Each structure stands twice: as C-alpha cells, then as structure tokens.
Amino acid sequence: MTAIPETSAAGAVPAPGSARGRRALGAGLLLAVGLLALAGPWLIDADPLRQDLRAALRGPGGGHPLGTDHLGRDMLARLAHAARLSLGLGAATVLTAAVPGVLLGLAAAWRGGAVDRALGALCASVMALPGLLLVLVLAGFAPGAFWPLYVGLALASWVEYFRVVRAVAASRLARPDVEAARLLGFGPAHVVRRHLLPDLVGPLATLMAFGLAATVVAVSSLSFVGIGLRPPTPEWGNMMTELLPYHAEAPLQLLMPGTLLFATVLGLALVCGREPS
C-alpha cells in the first residue's frame, strides 16, 4: 500500500529543498555564463570581429562550434566577448551605484536632521528623472560609447541603495543595544560593523543581484534599439539587432544571444529568490 505524504494545515505537500534546488540551478546558469565570459576569449582561437563572407550564416561545425553570423564572424567568440562586456559593465555599474548609495544612506541615518532632509531631497530629485532618459541625454554627447551607459545607469541606480540602507539603518540605530554602544563611546566604525552590517548584508546582496540583472537587460535593450553600443561591438543586444533580418535563414544564431541574456537574468533571480512564506 502506497504511503500518503503528510500535508500541512493548508493542505499543501511540503517540498523541502525546493528553494535550495532553485538556487543551485541559478548558480549553475551564472557559472556557465561566467565561465564563458572569463575563459572564452582565451580558449576560443577566433577574432570576434574577423569577417569571412564566404562562411556567412553557417551552422555549427567546420571550425565554428556555434556557426557564424551574417558576416561570417564566429558566433562563439562573439558570444564570449559579449558576455564579458555585459557582465563587466553591469558589475562596474552596480558597484559604482552601491558604494555612494550605502555611504550616503548611512550618513543620513546616523546624522538625521538637516543632513537626512538634504539627502532625501537629492534622492527625490534623482528619482523624478527616469534613468533611461538620463542615459539618452548622456548618449547624445558620445553616441555608441561605453561611458554614457555606465555613468547614466550608475547615477540612476544609487538611490535604491540609499533608500534601503537609510531605512534599515535608521530602524537599527534606534534599538537599545546600539544606543548603549554609542553611549559607551564606541565609534561609528564599530557600530556599523557589529550592529548594522549583519542586517544590511542580505538586502544589499539581493539589491545588487537584481541591479546587475536590470543593468544587463538595459544595456542589451538600448543596444537593440540602436541607442547604446553599436556594431561591430560584440554585445547581446547588438547581435540580436544584426541577426534579426536573417531570422528565417539562421534562427539558431538569433536565439543564442537572447538565450544567454535570459540565462543570466534567470540565474540571478533564482539565486536571490526566497521561499514564499
């Protein structure tokens, strides 16, 4: 006789380890994309910009493991360089936004008063301007360059870290143990390290992961519509734009950059997702 699993009060069968499985899947996806970005340019003996019109739109094989694009460029080499560019630009943008956001959030919570109001007003003024609009304004000075994407996305993202850190730190600083530590003469470095960081690590890690995903998607989206990085730069959005007219002849080549973009965003979401309560 088959045993019937016990259910909870809500009637659902518990699924222990499901969250762990999702995180493992997400970590595997990110590991695969990261290895392609880090090791690909050294392991792949092909120039992502080298053209060979006689080998245009070839399928996998014949010295090209993933085939070639419409100009005969090696798809695997271009995907590897695009992964490095997207992840590197995304990580740099997230770090550039996180550092001032965290420091200003701690300053606002610690000092309060006029400092808190001034920084809050600055945060509100930045939030009033859409981030993509800021990128578009900067892109007008250097179309197709890296720095407008980097600076624009970083300037638009720091407010998220500021708001989270200020809210968490303000609540934590009002607790009796923190007040006692401050009355005993412990400095800001000790209070932040021993009392604030344990409560900030989790929210900041989640915020940075989703910020990285949002940055990668924004860079690809802007390149896809011709506003961000431009050909022949190997970037996932650029590659999809260039291959879109050849979707009937080479659907696999068109799907490859989109699949890597999807795997990156999905991996970040799975790694930082939580089991619903």
MARMARBA-164759 format. One line per 5 residues: number of its first residue (from 0); their letters; for each residue z, x, y of C-alpha. Coordinates in steps of 0.2 Angstrom, whole numbers, plus 5000, padded with zeros to 4 digits. Example, Ala and Ser with C-alpha at 12.3 -4.5 7.8 and 13.67 -1.06 7.14 Angstrom:
<sites>
0> AS> 5039 5062 4978 ~ 5036 5068 4995
</sites>
This chain:
<sites>
0> MTAIP> 5000 5000 5000 ~ 4995 5007 5017 ~ 5009 5010 5029 ~ 5008 5002 5046 ~ 5012 5013 5060
5> ETSAA> 5027 5008 5071 ~ 5022 5001 5089 ~ 5031 5002 5105 ~ 5038 4987 5114 ~ 5022 4984 5122
10> GAVPA> 5013 4983 5106 ~ 5003 4999 5108 ~ 5002 5013 5094 ~ 5009 5029 5101 ~ 4997 5043 5102
15> PGSAR> 5007 5059 5103 ~ 4997 5074 5108 ~ 4983 5065 5116 ~ 4987 5072 5133 ~ 4988 5090 5125
20> GRRAL> 4971 5087 5117 ~ 4963 5082 5134 ~ 4970 5097 5142 ~ 4963 5108 5128 ~ 4946 5100 5129
25> GAGLL> 4946 5103 5148 ~ 4952 5121 5146 ~ 4938 5124 5134 ~ 4925 5117 5146 ~ 4932 5128 5160
30> LAVGL> 4932 5143 5149 ~ 4914 5141 5144 ~ 4908 5139 5162 ~ 4919 5153 5167 ~ 4913 5165 5154
35> LALAG> 4895 5160 5159 ~ 4899 5164 5177 ~ 4908 5181 5173 ~ 4899 5188 5158 ~ 4882 5180 5160
40> PWLID> 4875 5192 5174 ~ 4879 5207 5163 ~ 4874 5200 5146 ~ 4858 5192 5152 ~ 4844 5205 5155
45> ADPLR> 4834 5195 5167 ~ 4832 5193 5185 ~ 4836 5175 5191 ~ 4823 5177 5205 ~ 4809 5185 5195
50> QDLRA> 4794 5174 5194 ~ 4781 5173 5180 ~ 4769 5158 5182 ~ 4761 5161 5166 ~ 4778 5156 5157
55> ALRGP> 4782 5141 5168 ~ 4791 5127 5160 ~ 4793 5135 5143 ~ 4805 5129 5131 ~ 4819 5139 5123
60> GGGHP> 4814 5154 5114 ~ 4802 5169 5116 ~ 4814 5180 5126 ~ 4821 5165 5136 ~ 4836 5157 5127
65> LGTDH> 4836 5141 5138 ~ 4817 5142 5143 ~ 4810 5144 5160 ~ 4809 5134 5176 ~ 4793 5129 5186
70> LGRDM> 4790 5146 5192 ~ 4794 5155 5176 ~ 4811 5161 5180 ~ 4824 5162 5166 ~ 4835 5147 5166
75> LARLA> 4850 5155 5158 ~ 4850 5169 5171 ~ 4849 5157 5185 ~ 4862 5145 5177 ~ 4874 5160 5175
80> HAARL> 4872 5166 5193 ~ 4873 5148 5200 ~ 4890 5146 5190 ~ 4897 5162 5198 ~ 4891 5156 5215
85> SLGLG> 4898 5139 5214 ~ 4915 5144 5206 ~ 4917 5159 5218 ~ 4913 5149 5233 ~ 4924 5135 5228
90> AATVL> 4939 5146 5224 ~ 4937 5155 5240 ~ 4936 5139 5250 ~ 4952 5132 5241 ~ 4962 5147 5244
95> TAAVP> 4957 5148 5262 ~ 4962 5130 5264 ~ 4978 5131 5254 ~ 4986 5146 5262 ~ 4987 5139 5280
100> GVLLG> 4990 5122 5274 ~ 5005 5127 5264 ~ 5012 5138 5278 ~ 5010 5125 5292 ~ 5017 5112 5281
105> LAAAW> 5032 5122 5278 ~ 5034 5126 5296 ~ 5033 5108 5301 ~ 5046 5103 5288 ~ 5058 5117 5292
110> RGGAV> 5057 5116 5311 ~ 5054 5097 5314 ~ 5054 5090 5331 ~ 5041 5096 5343 ~ 5033 5108 5330
115> DRALG> 5031 5094 5317 ~ 5024 5082 5330 ~ 5011 5095 5336 ~ 5006 5100 5319 ~ 5005 5082 5314
120> ALCAS> 4994 5078 5329 ~ 4982 5093 5324 ~ 4981 5086 5307 ~ 4977 5069 5313 ~ 4963 5076 5324
125> VMALP> 4955 5085 5310 ~ 4956 5070 5298 ~ 4947 5060 5312 ~ 4931 5071 5309 ~ 4923 5069 5292
130> GLLLV> 4922 5085 5283 ~ 4904 5084 5278 ~ 4900 5081 5297 ~ 4909 5097 5301 ~ 4898 5106 5288
135> LVLAG> 4882 5098 5295 ~ 4887 5104 5313 ~ 4890 5122 5307 ~ 4875 5122 5296 ~ 4864 5119 5312
140> FAPGA> 4869 5137 5318 ~ 4864 5145 5301 ~ 4853 5134 5290 ~ 4854 5139 5272 ~ 4868 5152 5274
145> FWPLY> 4884 5153 5265 ~ 4897 5153 5279 ~ 4894 5136 5286 ~ 4898 5128 5269 ~ 4913 5140 5267
150> VGLAL> 4921 5138 5284 ~ 4917 5119 5286 ~ 4924 5114 5269 ~ 4939 5125 5272 ~ 4943 5118 5289
155> ASWVE> 4941 5100 5282 ~ 4952 5103 5267 ~ 4968 5112 5274 ~ 4975 5095 5280 ~ 4978 5089 5262
160> YFRVV> 4989 5104 5258 ~ 4998 5102 5274 ~ 5002 5084 5272 ~ 5008 5086 5254 ~ 5019 5101 5257
165> RAVAA> 5026 5094 5273 ~ 5031 5078 5264 ~ 5039 5087 5249 ~ 5047 5100 5259 ~ 5055 5088 5271
170> SRLAR> 5062 5077 5257 ~ 5069 5093 5248 ~ 5076 5101 5263 ~ 5087 5085 5266 ~ 5096 5087 5249
175> PDVEA> 5114 5093 5249 ~ 5111 5109 5239 ~ 5098 5115 5252 ~ 5109 5111 5266 ~ 5123 5121 5258
180> ARLLG> 5112 5136 5255 ~ 5107 5136 5274 ~ 5125 5134 5280 ~ 5130 5149 5269 ~ 5117 5159 5278
185> FGPAH> 5103 5160 5265 ~ 5086 5164 5274 ~ 5070 5154 5274 ~ 5063 5165 5260 ~ 5077 5162 5248
190> VVRRH> 5077 5143 5252 ~ 5058 5142 5249 ~ 5058 5152 5233 ~ 5073 5144 5225 ~ 5073 5126 5231
195> LLPDL> 5056 5122 5237 ~ 5043 5131 5226 ~ 5049 5123 5210 ~ 5045 5106 5217 ~ 5028 5112 5226
200> VGPLA> 5020 5121 5211 ~ 5015 5105 5202 ~ 5007 5095 5216 ~ 4999 5111 5223 ~ 4991 5116 5207
205> TLMAF> 4984 5098 5205 ~ 4978 5098 5223 ~ 4969 5114 5221 ~ 4961 5109 5205 ~ 4954 5093 5212
210> GLAAT> 4950 5103 5228 ~ 4939 5115 5218 ~ 4930 5101 5209 ~ 4927 5092 5226 ~ 4920 5108 5234
215> VVAVS> 4909 5112 5219 ~ 4902 5094 5220 ~ 4900 5095 5239 ~ 4891 5112 5238 ~ 4879 5105 5225
220> SLSFV> 4876 5089 5234 ~ 4872 5097 5251 ~ 4860 5109 5242 ~ 4852 5095 5233 ~ 4848 5086 5249
225> GIGLR> 4842 5102 5257 ~ 4856 5105 5269 ~ 4866 5118 5260 ~ 4860 5133 5251 ~ 4841 5134 5250
230> PPTPE> 4829 5141 5237 ~ 4827 5153 5229 ~ 4846 5155 5229 ~ 4851 5150 5211 ~ 4863 5136 5214
235> WGNMM> 4865 5120 5203 ~ 4860 5108 5217 ~ 4845 5119 5222 ~ 4840 5120 5204 ~ 4840 5101 5202
240> TELLP> 4830 5098 5218 ~ 4817 5111 5212 ~ 4815 5104 5195 ~ 4816 5085 5199 ~ 4797 5084 5201
245> YHAEA> 4795 5091 5183 ~ 4807 5079 5175 ~ 4794 5072 5163 ~ 4787 5089 5158 ~ 4804 5098 5156
250> PLQLL> 4818 5086 5156 ~ 4830 5098 5147 ~ 4828 5111 5162 ~ 4833 5097 5174 ~ 4848 5092 5164
255> MPGTL> 4855 5109 5162 ~ 4862 5112 5180 ~ 4868 5094 5180 ~ 4877 5096 5163 ~ 4886 5112 5170
260> LFATV> 4892 5103 5185 ~ 4898 5088 5175 ~ 4907 5100 5163 ~ 4916 5109 5177 ~ 4922 5093 5186
265> LGLAL> 4927 5085 5170 ~ 4936 5101 5164 ~ 4946 5102 5180 ~ 4950 5083 5179 ~ 4956 5084 5161
270> VCGRE> 4967 5100 5164 ~ 4976 5092 5178 ~ 4977 5074 5172 ~ 4993 5067 5167 ~ 4998 5055 5153
275> PS> 4999 5037 5161 ~ 5017 5031 5161
</sites>
